Amino acid sequence: MPSIKLISLDQVGFAYGDFQIFADVSLDIVKGNIIGLYGENGCGKSTLLKLILGELKPQQGKITSQEKVKISFLGQNDRDMINGTPLNVEELVLMYHINSIKHMAKSRHNRHVGHLLEDFQLSHIAKSKLNQLSGGQLQRVMIVKTLSTHPDLILLDEPLNQLDEKTQEEMMELILQLKKLGKTIVIILHNKKQLEAIADEIYIFKDKKIFLSEVL
């Protein structure tokens, strides 16, 4: 079966003012793959996600996508921002599900969210307030929240930050579970060995360029 390219970047470049972040970036985001982004802080990894998301526009080159590619994004600070809300787990996921899928009966929204929480082992904390959760529980909720919008592509910016080693391993397993479900993922991690454990392709940011690395 031929690969399906959801989004393609062709010789993309971007700068903040006179400061060039990167240039001549070409890559394809293929349906069902996990693409890892790796490099030092400030090299442009998060900028590339914003370009893919459409929040920024390339100053050189072009980005093309299939029609109606739905993208869900989980940023580095999203977990901290949502933690201050008075919602419980079920309410948060339901809110995003309702906002994403219009013209559906409330009972069907509830049923979909119930299945989602069950599939990802969150049913037992469905009524728990977000600020009562551990860091690992909250991050699992945040990742499942991205699924509630039924995305074609999930962008994850350092989803393992500030999690202990055991919880990081659990999150890695969750990301692989998403891949088994056919989800396409672009993920930034600062640990290259972790990327090698889950990614189909890894792109290395260095000297304002991006290079495809071999996945061991």
HELIX and SHEET records of a PDB file:
HELIX    1   1 LYS A   45  LEU A   53  1                                   9    
HELIX    2   2 ASP A   78  ILE A   82  1                                   5    
HELIX    3   3 VAL A   89  SER A  100  1                                  12    
HELIX    4   4 LYS A  106  ASP A  119  1                                  14    
HELIX    5   5 SER A  123  ILE A  125  5                                   3    
HELIX    6   6 LEU A  130  GLN A  132  5                                   3    
HELIX    7   7 GLY A  135  LEU A  147  1                                  13    
HELIX    8   8 GLU A  165  LYS A  180  1                                  16    
HELIX    9   9 LYS A  192  ILE A  198  1                                   7    
SHEET    1   A 3 PHE A  19  VAL A  30  0                                        
SHEET    2   A 3 LYS A   5  TYR A  16 -1                                        
SHEET    3   A 3 GLN A  60  SER A  65 -1                                        
SHEET    1   B 6 ILE A  71  LEU A  74  0                                        
SHEET    2   B 6 LEU A 153  ASP A 157  1                                        
SHEET    3   B 6 THR A 184  ILE A 188  1                                        
SHEET    4   B 6 ILE A  34  TYR A  38  1                                        
SHEET    5   B 6 GLU A 201  LYS A 206  1                                        
SHEET    6   B 6 LYS A 209  SER A 213 -1                                        
END                                                                             
